[in-house]
Each structure stands twice: as C-alpha cells, then as structure tokens.
Amino acid sequence: YFFDDQDYNCMMHANNDVKNENARTIDLKSYSEVSGLSSKIYYYVYYQFMPMGKTKWNQNKLFSFRNWLTHGCPKDKAALEVFKKKQLAISKDTNLRQRKNINDVKGVEKQNLLKAFKGIMDLPNDHPNSFYQLGGIHWYPGNTYCEHHIHPFLAWHRAYILQFENALRSIEGCKDVTLPYWDISDDTYPEIFSEGPFIASHPQDKMPTPSTYKLPKKFIKDYPNEVKYGSLKADGSIIRNNATVYNENKWKYIRDAKHDPTNINKVYLDKIIQYPSWNTFNGLDKSGSYVASESLMHAHDMIHNSNGATTANQDVTGFEPVFWLFHANWDRLMWQWQKLNHTTNVADFKKNVKACGDSTDWIDGVGLNNLDPFTKSLGLTVDKTIDLNAMGINYVEPALPLTKPESFSTDEISLHRSANKGQSNKSAFTVGNMSYVSLRVKDVDRLKIPGSFTVSLYLGGELIQTKFFLQATNPGNCANCVKQALVSFDFEIENEKLQKADGKVKVEIQLSNKNSDGKHPVIPFRKIGNPTINIRLIH
C-alpha cells in the first residue's frame, strides 16, 4: 500500500549504519524492516527528503503511515484488533492512575483533590511530603535541580509530578487522588483555581486578595529579591494573572484552528505533536542544543510567562499550586506524541532519537540517565519513565485522531531543515529583498542574564513576536545551565511584512523582572556574549 518500485530504490540508502555495510539498505518489502525502522522512514517522507526524483507523499498518505505507527505497526487486521483491545483495556484499568482533565473533576473527586492539596500545604515545612519541600525541588530552598531545555526535561518532570502525586495520596482519605491536567488549549478557565488552596493574588484586581498558600517569612527574609522584583507579594503570596489576562497573554504566543492559525511565529500544539522526531518536538537541534522554535519546550516556557509573575520565575514557580496541573498537561502531550509516533517503549523511543542523528546515552547510559533526586526517592532513571502505563499512569482524553491532520504549508515544514545563509553581529540592521526568511538570534549567553528573559523581534518598529526563556535568577549555580550556556531563538518573517518594513529589523532582549520604575531592563548584546543574528533563506 505505501511503497512502489521507485520507493524501493529511493530508500535503499536510508539506513546509514556505517558499521554494518549489509545494513545500508532498507527492504521496503519486509514487514520486520519497515516496522523496525518506521520512525526513520516517517522522518524522511514527512520532511520530503524522500522519495527522491518523484512526487512527494501527500497528506493522506503521510497520515495513513503515521496512523499505522500510532496503532503499533500492526502486521494484519488481527494484530490491529489486538492493539485496539489493549488500548480499551488500558482506558478502563482501575489499577492505573487515570489522570483527568481538571475541568472534568467533579463532586467527591474534586473535594478530595482540594483536601489533598490543603493537606500537604498544612504539613510542617521540613516534612518531605510538604508542599514547601516539593515546590522547592524545582529550585529553592534545597539543592539545585534544574532540568530544562535538555533531553531529559520531560522525563524529569514526569518523575517530579509522580512524587508530588504520591504526596497528595499520602493525606488521609486521599489514597485514590490523581493529579489532573490543565489543558492550556481550552479557553474554559478552571473554576477550581479560585477555590481553597488554589486561590492566588491577582494583580489585575483593584484590591488583590492574599493567596491561600504563602511562602514562610524565613523564605522571604532569605530571598528578598523574589518580592523586590515582583515574583511574590510581600506577605509571601503567589501572584497569578486572572482568567481574562491569562487567556489574552496565551493567545499572543499560541495558535490553533480558531486563533490566528496562519501566524507561523506562534506555537501550534496540534502541529507539534505531529512532528516525527523527538528533537523537533522538543526544540533541540541534532546535537541536543536548545533552540526556541515552534516546539513543546518553547510553548512550556511561554505559558509559564502567561500565567503570572510567580510561574514566570523558575526560582519560585514550584510553589504555585497550578504549576502541578500545568506540568501534568505537558506530560500528557509527551505521552500523546509517544503514542502517535510509536515510541512508548525504550527500544522504539531510541530508534526515533537515533533517526535524527542524536545520541541516546541520556536514555539508558549508566550514570548518564539519572533523574536526581528521583533516582534515589523513586528508583527512576530516564529509561524507566518512557512507558507511562508501566509506571501505573494513564491520561483520560479523547482517542487518538483518526481523521486527516491539519495540512501545514511547505514553507512551515522547510523551516525545520533549512540551513543558515548569513549573519550579523548587530542588533539593528537592514535586510535586502528576500522571498522568505527565518531569523535566528544565535548563541545568547544566558549565564550572564539574571533570571528569565524575553527576546523580541521588530520590523520597521512594529513588534512581530516575543519569545520567553524560563530560567533561574542565578543560572551560573546550575550545572545543567552551565553545560547549556548558549541558547538560540528562531523567528520567521513573511516577505510581505519584510518589504513593508523596508527590511529594517531590530532584536531586543529584556529581563522578565522589572526595575523599581516598573520597566523591563533592556540587555545590550555586548553584555551577553555578542550573539549573532543569522538569516536563513527558506526554499
């Protein structure tokens, strides 16, 4: 069904295992080879590298192949039925922790969830299951654990929310509580966020009320900058935007079929989970370095900023009650991507990572796949987090899509495989007449930036888009941040907008924290390692 004689010839050199000359061909007539290398084949046809010299696969054919991946690469109809029955059994398995959408948590379930959150907030601050200790794992007040903008980012947070969920279930009468997810693509703002332990201080209110949970006075004394720069109230209250402002901020960054669908400078979550490779899904290049592009990690950072001042600061975001439901959603999207791309076990997951030319040592390399502190507390390493169902967890959500996916333009697809064509080391310059370009702010030295920051692109003085990068106030204290000191940011510019601006481009980097005058300081390029601005032609 999928391949013809030209395909057989075209794919003969796709399996480039230089150590084994006999492995240089893929036998597309062999079920075992096609299923075993399905991730690599999908990668080639999705990005239109293959088939060469003939018509590329259309959306229907691409979807059919991915749908085959999604259903476990069944050999025949009998195997497909086995797969479907297994998935149905998983959705009804009461031995699994079935995590629901927070808007679907009602009645007794809702009351028990509120009780569990209040219960861990009421524990002594030195108790290992206390909200204070668990929130502090993200940065303060204990040892520094910062797993962001790297391969294990989602695996680390998968373990993190499991430990938090275990703490919720430790409260008397709450042994069956599961951590719901907050689907950020839904405009229905959860009512529970204005109840009990979830109540926060809204800066938009004329007389903001204190949050239910407050950081202890000792914390405020030890870390005064969290109040000084506006991440917390003086009484230790959490600061969160109200529902209206949150949704307004969110749609500045995110797009979908109803919200600015053609603006390629916004993140399309439905598109991201269709990406065939782990690196592209996450926003990592082939070497594993982070690039702020249309990816899950970039969407994660931007919604941290949209939610409010507390979640915009990595130092204290773990103390925001909605943080936990927010991260359950990113974990759900990772699992959804895994199911769509047939990567729900370690072997298939590794094949996908290898397909885009990256190392898999971080998955099962001894000593390289630790998830501190959860390797000690939960016995988890990265490889043990790949199969979510084997961890005893499932997400309650609609079945995987069986209809034609969104059709994304050739321009959009090509953005993920185009090469750099030029660069400038100035923050303001003029670009000549080009048909379509992608602009990369390359190698920003984030260690020289005290906290989260934004990177904004202007054309002819008009703001085109702003990207947000979440990090700690003192990133130099974090071993992972030091290893990943240089980060880059991608923007795409339509030819029409570029022409209207006479090619005049400006990039501005600002701190997320405000000065005493209420303004975000602008950071000169010379103070952050003189990043370059690279122009990539899109063909």
N, C-alpha and C positions, 0 to 999 in steps of 0.2 A: 504493500500500500504506500509506504513512504518513499521508497527508492526505485530508481530505474537504472539502466545501464550506464548513463552518464554520471549518475551519483556514485556508482560503484567505483568508477575510475577516479572521480574527483576526490573521494575520501581516502584514497589509498595511502596517503602520507599524513593523515591527521593524527595518528597515534605515534608521535615522535619520541619514542623511547630509545635514546641513542645507545643505551647499554645493551639493548637486545635488538639486533638487526631484523630478526624474524618478526618483531612486534611493530614494524614500521607501517604495516598495513592494517586497515580495519575491514574485515569481511562483513559487508553490509547484508549479506545473505544469511549470516549466522545470528540466531537469537541471542546466544550467550555473549557474543562480542558486542552486539548493538546495545543490549541491556546493560552490560558491564561498563560500557563507555558512553552511555546515554547522555550524561552531563556534558561531556566534551562535544559530542555531536550537536546537541542543542545549542551550545555556546557558539559553534561555528555557523550554524544556519540562522540563529537569531540575529547575530551581528553581520550577517550577509557576507562572511568570508567565503562561505561555501553555499551552493555548488559554484565552482568557477566556470566561466565561459557559457553560462546558460541562465535562464530565468530563475531569480531567487524565489525561495518559498514565500507564498502569500500568507496572510494572517490565518486563514482557515487551516492550512497545512501545519503552520507553526503551532497553532493551538492544539490541533489533533495530536501532535507529537508530545507536546507538554502534558496534555491530558493523559496520555499513555504513561508518562513519567509519574504524574500525580497519583495514578492508580497502581503504582508498584511495578510497572513494566510487565503486565500480565502476558503470558505466552499464548493464551487462548481464552475463550469465553468462560470456561470452567475456573481458570485462575482468577479472572476478573470477579466472578461471583464470590469466590473465597475472600478476596480482598474486601469487597463491599460488606460482607457479613462480619468480617473482623472489625471494620470501622464502625458499624452499627453497634456491635457489642461493646466497643470502647466507649461510645457515647452514653451507654446505659450502665456501665460498670460502676457500681456503688463503692467498690474498693478504691477507685481513683478519686482524687480530689477534683471535683468538677467545678472549675472556676467560671463564674458567670459575669456577664456584663453588669456593671453596678446599677444601671437603670432597670435591670430585671430582678434585683434583690429586694424582696418584699417581706412583709409580715414578720414571722418569727426569725427568719434568716437575717433580716435587716437588724432587728433588735439584738440578736446575738453578735452581729458584727460590731455594732456600736458598743456593746458590753465588752467585747474583746479588746477593742482599741482603748476604751477607758481603763480597762483592767491593766494593760501594760503601761499606760501613762501613769497610773497610780502606784506602780511598783517603785521601791527605792531606786534612786539614780545609779547606785552601784550594782544593782541586780542585773545579771547577764541578759535577762528577757525584758528589761525595761525599755520603754520607748526611747529614753535618753541614750542608753548604751547602743541600741540597734541603729538609731539615727546617726550616732557618732562614728560608726564604722565607715560611713561614706567619706568622712574627713576628720571631723572633730569628735570627741576630745582625746581619743586614744591614738593608737598607731595609725600611720597614714596608709590607707588603701585606696589607690586611685587607678581604676581600670577603665579608662576612657580613651576613645579614638585609637584603639588597637584591636587585634583579632579577638581576644577573649572578652571584650566588652560585654556582649550579650550573655555569654556563658557565666561570667562573674555575677552579673545582676540576676541571672536565673537562680543561682545558688543563694544570693543575698535575699531575694524575696521569699525563697523557701524557708530560710532561717527565721525571717520575720513572721511568716505564716505559722511556723511551728510555735513561736512565742504566743501568737494570738490564740492558738488551740490549747495552750497551757493554762489559760484562765478557766476557772471552774465554770462548768456549764457551756463551754465553748469548744468542746473537743471536735466538733464537726464543722467548725467555721472554715471557710476557704476565702482566699484573697481575691476579690472581684477585680476585673479590669475596667479601666476607664477608656472607652473608645473615643479617641480625640476627634475622629472624623464625624462624630454625631453632634449636631447642634443642640441637642437636648442636654442642657447642663444638669448634672446630677443633683437632685434635691437634697440628698444626704449630706452634701458639702456644707449645708447651712444648719446642720444638726449636731448636737452633742460634741463629741471630741473632734469633729472636723471643722468646727467654726473657726474662722480666721478673721484678721483685721483687714477690711477693705479700704485702701487709700482713697477710693472714689466717694466714700460716704462722708457727709458733712461732719459727722461726729463718729469716727470709726470705733467700733466696739473692740475690746481686747479679744484675742484668740483664746480658745479653751485651753490649749496647751501652750505653756510658756517655758522658755529656757530658764534654768535656775539663775539666781542672782550671781553666784560664783562664776558661771559661764560668762555673763555679761561683763563682769569685772575683769576676767582673764582675757577676754577677746572683745575689747571695746569697739574695734573698728566695724564689727558687724552691725552695731547700732549707728555709729558715726556715718557710715556710708549707705545706710538705709536698707540693709537686708533684714533687720529685725527692729521692732519697736523698743523703746527704752525699757519697757516692763518685760521684755523677752518674748513678746507676742509675734506670731507668724504673720507675714504680710502676703496677701493674695489678692489679685485683681478680681473684681466681681464678674459675674457671668457675661454681662454685655461687653465689657472691655476685653475679657479673655477671648471671646469669640471674634471680636474685631481684630485683635492682635494676631490670632491664629490664622485667619484668612489672609493676612498680609504675607504669610510665609507658605501656607499650604493651599493647594488647589484640588479640585475634584470635578466631576462632570457638571456640577451646578455652580461652582465658584471659580471664575476666571480660568477655565480649563485649558486655554491655549497659551497661558503665560509660562514659558519654559524656565523662568527664573524662580518659580515656585515649585515646591515638592509635591508630587502626585503619588500618594501612598499606594494606590491601586497599581500604578505603574512600577513602583519599586519592587513589590513582591513578585512581579513577573520577570525581573532581571534573572538571567540564567546562572550568573556566577555569584558566589559568596562575597567576593571582593567588591563588586559593583553594588550589590545590595547594601553593603556596609559603608561604602565610600572610601575604600582602600585601593591604592594602585597595586601593581604586580609585585612590588617589594614590601607591601603591607603598610606603607605610609599613608596617613590620612589626608584626604582632600575634601574640603567642604563643597560637595556637589549634590546632585539630587539623589540622596541616599538615606537609609534609615538613621544612621548616626547623626547626620545633619538635621533631619527632622526632629530627632530627640532633643538636640541642643536648642533648637528654635522654640519648641514648646516649653522647655524649661524657662525660657525668657518670657514667653507669652503669659504664663500662669501667674507670675508676680515676682517681687523683689527677693523673696526667700528662695524660691526654686531657681532663680537666675544666678545664685551664688552657690557654687559647689561646696563651699565650706559648711553650709547650714541646710542645704536642701533636704537632707535626710530627716530633718525634724519637722518637715511639712507633711501632715497626715495624708494628703492626696498624692504625695510622691510615690507611695507604695502601690496605689491603684494605677497610677500613671506608668510605672515600670512593669506592672503586670501586663499592660497593653503592648509594650514593646516586646515582651517575652512572647505574647500571643502572636504578634506579627512575625517574629522569628520562626515560631513553630508553623505558622501558615506558609511562610516561604519554604521551610523544610519540606512540608507535605507537597507543595506544588512542584518542588524540584527533586523529589525522591532522594532526600538527604536526611532521613530520620534515624539512620544508624551510622556508626562511626565509619565503616568501610565506604559507604556511598558519600558521606559528607567529605571524607578525604579526597575522593575522586573529583568532587566538584572543585575543591580548593586547588588541587593539582591542575585541573583543566585550564585555569587562568594563569598558571606558571608560578604559583606561590608555594612556599614551604608549608608542611603540615606538622612540623615539630611541636608547635604550640598546642596541638590537639592531643597527641599521645607520647610526646618525648618525655622521658623520665626526668623529673625535676624542672621541665620547661612548661608543663601543663598544670602546675599548681594554681589553686584559686584561693590564696590566703585572704582571710583567715578561715575560709570554709573547708579547705582541705583537712584542717585539724578538727573543726567543730562538726562537720557533716560527712567527712570522708570523701569529699567530692574533688575530682580533677576534671579538666575540660572534657575529656572523652566520656566521663560518666554523666555529663549534662546533655549530651547530644540527643538521646532518646528520652523525650519528656514523659511519655507514657510509662517507660521503665522506671522513672523517678516517682511514679504514682500520681501523676498530674495530667489533667486534660482541660481544654478550654471549651466551654459551651458556646457555640456560634453556628451560623448557617453553614450548610455543606459547602465544600469547595466548588468554585464556579464551573458549570458545565456548558456555559454559553460563550460565544465569541468574546474575547477580551477586548479592551479598548485598543483602537488602532492608533499607534503613535507614529509620528512622521519619520521619514528617513533622516531628516535633519537631527531630530532628537536622538535617534539610535546612533548616528555617526558621532555625536558629541562624546561618546564613551570610547571611541577608538581613534580619534584624530590626534595628530602629532603637533608639537609646538612649532611655530613658524617664525617667531620673532619675539623680542622682549625690550623692555625699557626699565631703567632703574629710577625713574622719576615718578612722582605720584600724580602729576598732571602733564598731559601731552596731547598731541593731535594724531589721529589715526587716518590714513589715507582711505580711498574708496575701496571697500571690500564687499564681497557679496554677502557674507555671513561669517561672524567670528565668535569664538569663545575666548574669554579673557580670564587668565589665571593670575591671581596675586600669589606669587610663589615664594616659599621659604620665609614666612613670618616667624621670627624668633619669639615664641610665646613665653619663654622663661623670663623675658625682660618686660612682660606685661603683668602688673599686679592684679590678677583676677580675670573674670570673664570679660569678653570684649566683642565689639561688632566691627564688621568690615562692610562699608557701603560703597556702591558704585553709582556715579553720577554721569549723565550725558548732557552736555550743554547746560549744566547747572541743575538739571532735573534728577531727582533721586529715582533710580531704576529698581534697585533692590538692596536689602541689607541682610547680611548673614551673621549669625551669632555663634560664638565659640564658648562653650562652658568649660571653666577651669577654676582651680583654687586660687586664693589670693596670693599664696606663696608657692607657685608651681615648682620652684627650684628645690623644694623639700621633698618632692615626689620622684622616686627612682624612675617610674614609668614616663613621667613628663620629661625628665632629663634625656631619656633614650629617644623620645619623640619630640625633640625641641622645636623642629621646624615643621610648620603646617602650611597648607596652601588652600586657596579659596577660588572656586570656579564660578564665573558668570557667563551667560550667553547673551549676545546682542543681535537683534534683528537689524538687517541692513537699512530698513526704512527709518528706524529710530536713530541709527548712527548718522544717516545723511541729514536728518532734520537738525541734529546737534552739531553739524559741520565737523564731525569726527572728534569733537572735544570731549575728552574723558578725564574723570577725576576719581580717585580712590581715597577714601577716608577711613581711618581706623580710630575707634573711640572706646574708652573704658565703659563697662556696664555700670560701674559705681559712679555716683555723681559727686561733684565737688560741693563745697559748702554753699556755693551760689546756685546749686540745683542743676548745673550743666554737666554733661559728659565730656571729660577731657579728651582732646584730640591728641593722638600719639604720632609724632613725626617718624617717618620711615628710618631716619638715621639712628633712632633710639632702639629700634627693634631689628637690627641686623641688616638694614637696607634691602628689604625684599624686592624682587624684580616683578615687573608686570609683563606676563607673556601673552602674546596674541596667537591664537590657534585658528587657522583657516578651516572652515567646515566645507567639505566637498560633498 
